[in-house]
Every structure is written in C-alpha cells, then in structure tokens.
C-alpha cells in the first residue's frame, strides 16, 4: 500500500471496531446527560491517578497530556451549552467554543513545527519518525484553518431527546479541510497511530456531521477525541509500534508531501471562498454567520453548508 505498509485482515476489523465504538459513544452522550458526566468528568478524574502513576512510559509526551485535557475541556464547555444554556446566560461563554478549537489547532501546529525544526528521525516518544519540509507545509495549512474559524455567534443548543450544540457555520468544506489537515498532521507527527487516530478518528466525527447530525461536527470532534485520548493515556502500548494492532505508515516522503499538499490546497480554497463571501456581502467574520448570509440570493452555500 502507498500510505501504509501491508497489514493483516484483522487490523481492518479492529479499525472498524474503533470507528463503531467512537460513533456509538458519541451517540450515547448525545442521548444521556448522565453518560456525558460519567465519561467526561467521573472517568477522567479516576483515571488521572492511573495516568500519573504510569507517566514515565515512553509513549505519552507533553503533547499527549495536553491533548487529553484540552479535548475534555471542550466536551465540558459544550455540555455547558447543551444542558445549562451558559451561552445565553453569559455572553462571553460562547467564545470558549472557537477558543478550544483554536487551542487544539495551535497545539498541533506547534508540534508540527517541532518535528520539522528538530528533525525527528528514528524513535521519538515511542514512535518511529521521519521529518521534512512537509511538516512546515502542513503547519501553514493549520494556521490558515485557524484563521478561518467563524460564525460562532450562531451557536445554539437543540431541544428534545438529543441535546446537541449546533454550530451552523461549520460547513462541509471547513470540516473536510480540517479533517485532511489533521490526517496529514497525525500521519507526520503521530505516525504510530495514523491508521486509527488519523483516518478513523476524523471519520468518526465527520460521518454524523455530514449524514445524520448536521451542525454537530465540533461537538462530535471533541467527544470522539476525548474518548480516543482517554484510551491512549490508559493503554499507551495498545496500538504502539510492536503491537499486533499497530499499522505502520509507509514512511514514504512522497506520501507525506501528498497529504500536506492536499491539506494546504483545501485550506487555501476555503480561505478564498470565505474572503469572497466577506467582501461580497460586507460581513464581519467576528460577528456574522458567513455561510448563512444572503443564501436566498446565492445558491453556492448549498454546496458546502453544514445543514
């Protein structure tokens, strides 16, 4: 295979199980407040003791620690909107939503620059790395994606059986551009987990947002990332190099270049489209919903709108 080394059939089965579990847990917390509290509050508090005791393993780096708690912070912030309507009670609360997304992107961009700048080659943090200028290319794609976060003024909570946080301006084009960027990032900066946390994790958040729970991508992304990071912190060697469940990337520089190039291209396209709408409709990306404005006069947003 071009992007990955050859792997046995049961790795595909494990990948499907991982995807199914992430999708199932996300649907469970959408339905249950108790499940949300249990998985995002109680379980992490209990497991923090385990993580601290096992902190000297060679898999969990500074990035892993930051990632698990930032993902959980996002899930908790979104619970404040879903169950407590804090975005209505406190005008500043809604800014935490794009804030946590921005922090997660910044974390990854810093790591991407670190891998490129320090020239990671060989075993680092329990994974085998290669580095190159593709790290900088994808880091710039991440920075573009960071500045394209918009429309948080339109965030709201649904009523009914499923309590969701809806972010209408999270469009298909943004979701796909972010997803490809994140896959390229994981492929270069966490190659030991790229098969699962790159492709599987991103698909788990994307499928609901595109098919049956439109507008919930940000919520699903935080949920599924929280579940994944809890697993990685608790069982750091489960998918690590040497494990029967590990799928190795091909370590082909061309594969890294292709993913980084597609990532940058998609984010540039997204940037051009957003600038077009801002200029055409005289919008303020900090106050207006870019993809909702003037839809009655413009049929194009239907090609990319989240819902």
N, C-alpha and C positions, 0 to 999 in steps of 0.2 A: 504494500500500500504506500501511497505517496506521503501522506501526513503522519502515518503511524507504521510501526513495524508490524509484521504479521502477528496475529493473536488468535487463540483458540476460540471455539464457538461459545464456550461458557462465559467469556468476557462480554459478549454481546448480550447474553442473558442477564448478567449482573448489571450491565448498563441499563437495560430495560427495567430491571427491578429498582435501581436507584431512581430512574425517572418516574416510575409509578409511585414509589414511596414519597418522593418530593411533591408530586401532584396531589396525592391522597392527603398528606399532612396539610398542604395549603388549603384544600377544600374543607378539611376538618376544622381548622382555626377560623375559616370564614363562617362556619355554622355555629361555632361554640365559643362563648366568652371564657368559659372555664378551661377549655383546651388552650386558648391563647395565653391565659395566665399561667397555666401549668407548663407549657412549652417555652414561653419567653421570659418567665420570671422564676418560678419554683425550680425547674430543672437546671437552668444555668447557675443559680445560686448554689445548689447542692453540688454540681459538677465542678464548680470553681475550685473546691478543695482538691478534687482529683487532679485537675489540670495543674494546680500549683505543686502538688507532690511530684508529678511527672514532668515538671517544667524543664528538666535537663535533657530531655530526649533530643535527638539531632534533627528532628523534623520541624518542630514548631519554632519559627523565628519570631522576631519582633512583629513582623507583618501579620503572622497568624493570630497573635494575641490581639492586636489592634482590630483585625478584621472581624473576629467573632463578637467583640463587644460593640463595635460600630454597627454591625448588622442587627444585633439585638436591640441596640438603641433605636434604630429605625423602626423595627417592629413595635416597640413600646410607644414611640411617638405616634405611629399610625393607629395604635389602639386608643390613644387619647382622642383622636379624631373619630374613630369608628364608634366608640362606646360612650365618650364623655363630651363630644362636641366642643372640645377645647379651642378649635379654630374659630368658633363663634363667640366663645366667652372671652378669649384673649386674642387680640388682633395679631400679636407677634407670633403666635403658636404655629400658624400656617407656614411661616418662613423656615421652620425647622425641617419641613419636608424636603424642599430643594437643598437645604443645608446639609442634611445627612447624605443625600445623593452626591453632592459636590465633594464632601469629605471622602467618600468611598472612591470617587474617581481620582481625587488628589493622591490618596494613598497608593493607588495602583500606578499612577504616573510617576511618583517618586521612586517606587520600586523598579519601574521600567528604566528610568534614568540610572538608578543604582546598578542594575545588572549590566547596562551598557557601559557606564563610566568605569566601573571597577573591573570590567572584562571578565565576568563569571565564566570560567571554563572548568569542566570536571565536576566533582562532587562539592556541592554547596548546600547547607541546610538539609542534608539527606537526599538531595536530588542531583542528577547529572544535568549540567547546563552547557549550552553554547550561547555566546552573545555576539552581537554585531550591530551594524548601523540600523537594522530593522527595529531595534529597541527604541532608538530616538524617533524613527518614523511613526511608530505606534504611540509613543508618548505624546507626540504633537497631535495625533488624532484624538487622543484622550483629552487634551487641553481644548481642542475645538469643541468636542462634545460637552465639556464642562461649561463653556460659554453659550451653549445652545439650550440650556435648561430654561424653560419659560412657562408662562401660563399658570403658575401656582395659585393665582388669585381665584381661579375657578375650581379649586379642590373642594369637594363636598363628601358627605357620608350618606350612604344609602339607608333606607328604612326597610324593615321587613325581616325575613328569616335570616338572610345573609347580610352581615354587617361589613360593608366594604368602604374603603376610601377610594374615591374616584378622582382621577386626575385627567380631565379630558384632553389636555394639550400633550399628553404622552402619546404621540402619533405612531403609526406603523413604521414610518420612515425613521423616527427617532429610536424606536425600540430595536429595529434591525441594525441601525448604525451603531448603537451602543452595544448590541449583542456581538456583532462581528469584532468591534474594537476589544471587547472583553475576552472573547475567544482568542484573539491574537495575543492579548496580554498574557493570559494563562498559558498559552502554548509556549511563550518565550520565558515567562517568569515563574511558572509553577508547572514545568513540563511533566513532572511525575503524576499530576492529576488532570492533565489536559483532556483526556478522553472523557472523564466524568465531570469535573468541575468546570471545564471549558465548554464543551458541547452539551453535555447532559444538563448541567445546572442552568445554563442560559435558555435552553429549550423548555425546561420546566416552568420558568417564569413567563416565557413568551407564548406558549400554547394557550393558556387561559385568557391572556390579554387579547389575543387575536381571534379566538374562536367562541368562547362562552362567557367570559367575564371581562368585557371590554372596559378599558379605563382603569383596570386594576394592576397594570404592569408593575408600577413602583411598589405597591403593596406585596405582590407576589414575589418580586425580586428580593425584598427584604426578608420575607418569610422563608423562601427556599434557601437563601444564602445563610440565614440563621441556622436552619436545620443542618445544612451541609457542614458549616463550621463547627457546630456542636459535635458532630460525628468525627470530624478530622481531629479536633482537640482531644476527644475521648479515646479514639482509636487511631493514633497518628500513623501506625505502620500498616494499616489495613490495605491501603492502595499504594503504599510506598514501593520504591524500587526493590525488587527481590520477592515481593508478594505475588502469589498466584493470580491475584486480581489486578495487578498492575498492567497497564498497557503503555508501552514506551512510544514516545514520539519518534519520528524518523531521524531527527537531528540533521535534517537536510536544510541547509541555509536557504535554498530556493523556496521551501515551504514557508519558512518564517517571512521571507520577503513578500510572498504572495498574500499571506494573511494580513500583514501590515499595510500593504499597498491597497488592498480592498477596503480595509478599515479606514484609511486616510481618505480614499476616494468617496466612500459613502458619507463620511462626515463633512467633506467639502460640499458635496451635493446638498446635504441637509442645510449647511450654512448658507449656501446661495439661495435656496428656497425660502429660508426664514428671512433673510435680508430682503428678498423680493417682496414678501408679504408686509414686512415692516415699512418699507418705502412706499409700496403701492397703496396701502390702507392707512398710512401715517399712524402706526401703532407704537406703543411703548411696551417693549417686552417685559418690563418690570411691573407693569400694571394691567396689560391687556392679554386676552387669550388670542394668540396669533392665529390659531387654526379654526377658531370659531367665527372670527370677524368676517362679515360680508360674504358668508357662504351662499347666501341667496343669489349673489351676483357672480360667484366664482365656483365653478364645478370641480376645479382641481383638487381642493382639500379632500374630496371624497375618495381620491386615490390613495391618500395617506392617513386620513383621520382615524383616530383610535376607536371611534364608536359613533 
